[in-house]
Amino acid sequence: MQSPRAVVIGGGIGGLTAAAALHHQGWAVTVLERTAALEPVGAGIALAANALRALDTFGAGDAARALSGWQADGGLRLPGGRWLSRTSNEAAARRFGEPVVVTHRADLVALLASRLPEDAVRTGSPAALADPGGPARPARVTTPAGDLEADLVVAADGIHSATRALLFPGHPAPHYAGFTVWRVVVPRPSEPFPAHETWGRGTTWGTVPLHDGRVYAYAQAVTPAGGRSPDGELEELRRRFGSWHHPVPAILAAADPSAVLRNDVHHITTALPAYHRGRVALLGDAAHPMAPNLGQGGCQAVEDGAVLGLLLAGGADDLPRALPAYTAQRLPRTMEVVRRSARIARLVSLSAPPAVALRTAAFTVVNRLGPRVVLRGHDGIADWHPPVHPYASRTKARTREAL
Ligand SMILES: Cc1cc2nc3c(=O)[nH]c(=O)nc-3n(C[C@H](O)[C@H](O)[C@H](O)COP(=O)(O)OP(=O)(O)OC[C@H]3O[C@@H](n4cnc5c(N)ncnc54)[C@H](O)[C@@H]3O)c2cc1C
C-alpha cells in the first residue's frame, strides 16, 4: 500500500516537528525550505515540559532532554543585581513533571532533522501553495523543481506566512508588539553566575547557560519599530545594559559584534477562523505568532506538530475528521498562550517609574512566598499532556479517564 504523502512548507522548528511526527506515523514527507541550508538563528531556545512531552509522541523527547544545560537555580533580578524572585528548576520539575531544557536552536533543528529520511528535506526550495485541495482533489504546492501533489500540506512558513495570507485573505497580519529583541551566544564567562532574567525600565536582559559550555543571552527594549543602531547592535547593547550586574558586562565583552541578532517582535491578536483549509494545516508562527516572554512560541509549534501526527496516525483517510479536530484542539489553546504571552510582555515593558516601582514591590512580596507562586504563571501551559485519544478534546479525555 502506498504511504500517504505530506508536503511541509518551511523547515523551522514547527515544520520539522510536524514532518518527524508524520513520518513516525508512516507518512511520506517532503520538507521544502527556502534557505540554502537548515540554519536556525544563532540563539538558544527553552523547551518546557509540554514541548518535551510532545516530542515524546514520536520518540524524540529523551534526545532533547539530553541537550539540557540549565541545572542551577535562577530567577528574576533588578539591574543592580538584587533578586526580585527566585526560581528553582527542581520546583519547576515538581510542578510540571520535568525541568526546562534550554539548548541551542541548531541542536534542536539537527535533532528533529535526524528523525527524517535523508532525502526528506529540500533546502533552497521556496514553495507556494497552488491549490489547498479538497475531498476528492489533492493539494498542490509549487516549487522551483516543479509542482508537488500531496494528501496533506503543512504550512509552517513562519510569522510572515504567505500561506496564511492566501488561505485567510483580509485577516489582520501580525503587528508590532512594541519592543525589539537582541540575541547572542558567547563562551561561558569564567566567573560563575546563576541563570537570570533582569527587568529594568522597559528593558530586559536574560542569560542562560547551554549544555555545550556556551551561554545564551537575550535582551529586550521598548523602542519604535524598525530601528537599527548606526554603530552596530553590540554598541547599542553596551549603552543600554553595560552597567548591569554580572554576567551582563562579561557577555558584552565576549560577544562577536557580527553575531548579535536584532529582531522586532510581532504578534497576532485576532485568532484565525481556523488552522486548516482544504487539505492544509497551519502551524507554529504561521498560525499563532506570539511575544517571546513566556518562551512558548516554539513549544506550541512543537505541540502543533505532535498533535497533527497523532491525529493523522490512521493515514489520509483520517483527514476529514483530523483537520477539524486539529483546529478544535490547537486554536483555543494556542490563542490563550498568545494572550498570556502578551500580558507578560506588557508587564516586562513597563517603563514609567511609578509602574516599575509597583512591579518591584509586587515581586518582592511574591518572592517571600517561594518559587511556587512564580511558576504558577506557567500553569495550564507547561503541564500539558498530548491527547490521550487523538480525537478527544482535553476535557473529554479527562472525563473519560475519570470514568
Ligand atoms: C527573541 C525570541 C526568543 C524566543 N525564545 C523562545 C523560547 O525560549 N522558547 C520557545 O518555545 N520559543 C521561543 N521563541 C519563539 C520561537 O522562536 C518561534 O515560535 C518558533 O521558532 C516558530 O517556529 P516555526 O517553525 O513556526 O517558524 P520559523 O522558525 O520562522 O520557521 C519558518 C521556516 O519557513 C521557511 N519559509 C518561509 N517561507 C517559505 C517558503 N515560501 N518556502 C519555503 N520555506 C519557507 C523559513 O525560511 C523558516 O525556516 C522566541 C522568539 C523570539 C523572537
The ligand as an ORCA input file, in Angstrom:
! r2SCAN-3c Opt
* xyz 0 1
  C      13.715     36.582     20.959
  C      12.912     35.335     20.849
  C      13.083     34.343     21.792
  C      12.315     33.194     21.736
  N      12.503     32.233     22.682
  C      11.746     31.132     22.656
  C      11.920     30.123     23.655
  O      12.779     30.217     24.529
  N      11.124     29.020     23.598
  C      10.179     28.876     22.636
  O       9.487     27.862     22.634
  N      10.001     29.803     21.662
  C      10.765     30.919     21.653
  N      10.600     31.849     20.670
  C       9.604     31.629     19.604
  C      10.125     30.673     18.544
  O      11.378     31.117     18.064
  C       9.158     30.578     17.371
  O       7.838     30.492     17.829
  C       9.479     29.347     16.529
  O      10.771     29.436     16.000
  C       8.466     29.213     15.393
  O       8.838     28.127     14.589
  P       8.172     27.948     13.163
  O       8.747     26.695     12.610
  O       6.699     28.075     13.250
  O       8.650     29.206     12.328
  P      10.118     29.591     11.841
  O      11.134     29.163     12.816
  O      10.058     31.018     11.466
  O      10.332     28.712     10.533
  C       9.701     29.034      9.325
  C      10.561     28.482      8.208
  O       9.845     28.563      6.989
  C      10.755     28.968      5.973
  N       9.925     29.542      4.907
  C       9.192     30.676      4.940
  N       8.546     30.841      3.781
  C       8.884     29.795      2.996
  C       8.531     29.404      1.670
  N       7.693     30.129      0.922
  N       9.040     28.262      1.182
  C       9.885     27.502      1.911
  N      10.275     27.833      3.170
  C       9.751     28.956      3.708
  C      11.674     29.956      6.674
  O      12.872     30.123      5.975
  C      11.857     29.268      8.013
  O      12.935     28.369      8.004
  C      11.358     33.021     20.705
  C      11.217     34.011     19.724
  C      11.970     35.162     19.795
  C      11.778     36.219     18.742
*
